[in-house]
Amino acid sequence: MNEHERYLRMALEEGVRGARAGRGGPFGALVVQGDRVLAAACNEVTSRNDPTAHAEIQAIRAACELLGSFQLTDCDVYASCEPCPMCLGALYWARPRAVYFAATRKEAAAAGFDDATIYEELARPLESRSLRIEHLAFEGTNRPFDVWRGLPGRIRY
Amino acid sequence: MNEHERYLRMALEEGVRGARAGRGGPFGALVVQGDRVLAAACNEVTSRNDPTAHAEIQAIRAACELLGSFQLTDCDVYASCEPCPMCLGALYWARPRAVYFAATRKEAAAAGFDDATIYEELARPLESRSLRIEHLAFEGTNRPFDVWRGLPGRIRY
């Protein structure tokens, strides 16, 4: 068994443990730096009443807290299942070295989770999405960006 | 000024305030239920060392905590800027009634944020993404789903 499969098996085990303990859906994730597991997390959506508490998000947040950084530089992320668009977006923002996953979005869909549907939704133009999302244009919508550009100490992310 | 613009102006103001206070990027968001603002939040990525602490995520989490629910039923979400893929994914999972936004992903990109790029990345097949993301297939990757299906008390989300 190679290193990637070993970490993925740990992520799968986190998912099993979390589901059995009633913490949320059957998903687990790990953040690894070198040979050190910085964070291991499971889905906690239903136990925490937090729709964003997917395993990957929980693992990213825990690892970043440990590192004291908003970037997962030189880290690898292992997810028991293909990250949903929310988690994949979070991974882009966190910028790890690589992401490895085991089950696929199709398998998640077969187990009753919306991952595949949300991927399809994001690819659609605003007006044909199932979630009503409207752009309202008016004067002043760029004020936060203008203020931002004028801040000498701004920290980019 | 209609109701939607009024709430969007409050979200924009949250973004200005947060950026000026050094809490993070110039983004704000509100969750509103009826005529009650359940949560108002700004981006806190850099001050909290949390790459997932976008304004929408922070507002969703706070409103869900207040409601004691992982769903934003009958709520509207107001975002100072078009939600990035992470936040849009989170909105799909939270299932509010509607989402309204002011600035666009293009304007965010012009101010130096990766939103538009991440949208393009998500539409690409795994092998042509800038973030290395690999699917590893092996026996047992569906075990969490099999365990899940056998749990009588499982809570769907």
Chai-1 contact restraints between the chains, C-beta under 6 A:
chainA,res_idxA,chainB,res_idxB,connection_type,confidence,min_distance_angstrom,max_distance_angstrom,comment,restraint_id
A,H4,B,L136,contact,1.0,0.0,6.0,A-B,restraint_1
A,E5,B,F138,contact,1.0,0.0,6.0,A-B,restraint_2
A,L8,B,L136,contact,1.0,0.0,6.0,A-B,restraint_3
A,L12,B,R143,contact,1.0,0.0,6.0,A-B,restraint_4
A,L12,B,P144,contact,1.0,0.0,6.0,A-B,restraint_5
A,G15,B,P144,contact,1.0,0.0,6.0,A-B,restraint_6
A,V16,B,P144,contact,1.0,0.0,6.0,A-B,restraint_7
A,V16,B,V147,contact,1.0,0.0,6.0,A-B,restraint_8
A,A19,B,V147,contact,1.0,0.0,6.0,A-B,restraint_9
A,A19,B,W148,contact,1.0,0.0,6.0,A-B,restraint_10
A,P26,B,P144,contact,1.0,0.0,6.0,A-B,restraint_11
A,P26,B,F145,contact,1.0,0.0,6.0,A-B,restraint_12
A,P26,B,W148,contact,1.0,0.0,6.0,A-B,restraint_13
A,V45,B,F70,contact,1.0,0.0,6.0,A-B,restraint_14
A,V45,B,Y157,contact,1.0,0.0,6.0,A-B,restraint_15
A,T46,B,I155,contact,1.0,0.0,6.0,A-B,restraint_16
A,T46,B,Y157,contact,1.0,0.0,6.0,A-B,restraint_17
A,N49,B,C64,contact,1.0,0.0,6.0,A-B,restraint_18
A,N49,B,G68,contact,1.0,0.0,6.0,A-B,restraint_19
A,N49,B,S69,contact,1.0,0.0,6.0,A-B,restraint_20
A,N49,B,F70,contact,1.0,0.0,6.0,A-B,restraint_21
A,D50,B,R61,contact,1.0,0.0,6.0,A-B,restraint_22
A,D50,B,C64,contact,1.0,0.0,6.0,A-B,restraint_23
A,P51,B,F70,contact,1.0,0.0,6.0,A-B,restraint_24
A,P51,B,W93,contact,1.0,0.0,6.0,A-B,restraint_25
A,P51,B,A94,contact,1.0,0.0,6.0,A-B,restraint_26
A,T52,B,I57,contact,1.0,0.0,6.0,A-B,restraint_27
A,T52,B,A90,contact,1.0,0.0,6.0,A-B,restraint_28
A,I57,B,T52,contact,1.0,0.0,6.0,A-B,restraint_29
A,R61,B,D50,contact,1.0,0.0,6.0,A-B,restraint_30
A,C64,B,N49,contact,1.0,0.0,6.0,A-B,restraint_31
A,C64,B,D50,contact,1.0,0.0,6.0,A-B,restraint_32
A,G68,B,N49,contact,1.0,0.0,6.0,A-B,restraint_33
A,S69,B,N49,contact,1.0,0.0,6.0,A-B,restraint_34
A,F70,B,V45,contact,1.0,0.0,6.0,A-B,restraint_35
A,F70,B,N49,contact,1.0,0.0,6.0,A-B,restraint_36
A,F70,B,P51,contact,1.0,0.0,6.0,A-B,restraint_37
A,S80,B,P144,contact,1.0,0.0,6.0,A-B,restraint_38
A,C84,B,G89,contact,1.0,0.0,6.0,A-B,restraint_39
A,P85,B,P85,contact,1.0,0.0,6.0,A-B,restraint_40
A,P85,B,G89,contact,1.0,0.0,6.0,A-B,restraint_41
A,M86,B,M86,contact,1.0,0.0,6.0,A-B,restraint_42
A,M86,B,G89,contact,1.0,0.0,6.0,A-B,restraint_43
A,M86,B,A90,contact,1.0,0.0,6.0,A-B,restraint_44
A,G89,B,C84,contact,1.0,0.0,6.0,A-B,restraint_45
A,G89,B,P85,contact,1.0,0.0,6.0,A-B,restraint_46
A,G89,B,M86,contact,1.0,0.0,6.0,A-B,restraint_47
A,G89,B,G89,contact,1.0,0.0,6.0,A-B,restraint_48
A,G89,B,I118,contact,1.0,0.0,6.0,A-B,restraint_49
A,A90,B,T52,contact,1.0,0.0,6.0,A-B,restraint_50
A,A90,B,M86,contact,1.0,0.0,6.0,A-B,restraint_51
A,Y92,B,I118,contact,1.0,0.0,6.0,A-B,restraint_52
A,Y92,B,L131,contact,1.0,0.0,6.0,A-B,restraint_53
A,W93,B,P51,contact,1.0,0.0,6.0,A-B,restraint_54
A,A94,B,P51,contact,1.0,0.0,6.0,A-B,restraint_55
A,A98,B,R132,contact,1.0,0.0,6.0,A-B,restraint_56
A,V99,B,I133,contact,1.0,0.0,6.0,A-B,restraint_57
A,Y100,B,E134,contact,1.0,0.0,6.0,A-B,restraint_58
A,Y100,B,L136,contact,1.0,0.0,6.0,A-B,restraint_59
A,F101,B,H135,contact,1.0,0.0,6.0,A-B,restraint_60
A,A102,B,T141,contact,1.0,0.0,6.0,A-B,restraint_61
A,A103,B,T141,contact,1.0,0.0,6.0,A-B,restraint_62
A,A103,B,N142,contact,1.0,0.0,6.0,A-B,restraint_63
A,E107,B,N142,contact,1.0,0.0,6.0,A-B,restraint_64
A,A111,B,F145,contact,1.0,0.0,6.0,A-B,restraint_65
A,A111,B,W148,contact,1.0,0.0,6.0,A-B,restraint_66
A,I118,B,G89,contact,1.0,0.0,6.0,A-B,restraint_67
A,I118,B,Y92,contact,1.0,0.0,6.0,A-B,restraint_68
A,A123,B,A123,contact,1.0,0.0,6.0,A-B,restraint_69
A,L131,B,Y92,contact,1.0,0.0,6.0,A-B,restraint_70
A,R132,B,A98,contact,1.0,0.0,6.0,A-B,restraint_71
A,I133,B,V99,contact,1.0,0.0,6.0,A-B,restraint_72
A,E134,B,Y100,contact,1.0,0.0,6.0,A-B,restraint_73
A,H135,B,F101,contact,1.0,0.0,6.0,A-B,restraint_74
A,L136,B,H4,contact,1.0,0.0,6.0,A-B,restraint_75
A,L136,B,L8,contact,1.0,0.0,6.0,A-B,restraint_76
A,L136,B,Y100,contact,1.0,0.0,6.0,A-B,restraint_77
A,F138,B,E5,contact,1.0,0.0,6.0,A-B,restraint_78
A,T141,B,A102,contact,1.0,0.0,6.0,A-B,restraint_79
A,T141,B,A103,contact,1.0,0.0,6.0,A-B,restraint_80
A,N142,B,A103,contact,1.0,0.0,6.0,A-B,restraint_81
A,N142,B,E107,contact,1.0,0.0,6.0,A-B,restraint_82
A,R143,B,L12,contact,1.0,0.0,6.0,A-B,restraint_83
A,P144,B,L12,contact,1.0,0.0,6.0,A-B,restraint_84
A,P144,B,G15,contact,1.0,0.0,6.0,A-B,restraint_85
A,P144,B,V16,contact,1.0,0.0,6.0,A-B,restraint_86
A,P144,B,P26,contact,1.0,0.0,6.0,A-B,restraint_87
A,P144,B,S80,contact,1.0,0.0,6.0,A-B,restraint_88
A,F145,B,P26,contact,1.0,0.0,6.0,A-B,restraint_89
A,F145,B,A111,contact,1.0,0.0,6.0,A-B,restraint_90
A,V147,B,V16,contact,1.0,0.0,6.0,A-B,restraint_91
A,V147,B,A19,contact,1.0,0.0,6.0,A-B,restraint_92
A,W148,B,A19,contact,1.0,0.0,6.0,A-B,restraint_93
A,W148,B,P26,contact,1.0,0.0,6.0,A-B,restraint_94
A,W148,B,A111,contact,1.0,0.0,6.0,A-B,restraint_95
A,I155,B,T46,contact,1.0,0.0,6.0,A-B,restraint_96
A,Y157,B,V45,contact,1.0,0.0,6.0,A-B,restraint_97
A,Y157,B,T46,contact,1.0,0.0,6.0,A-B,restraint_98
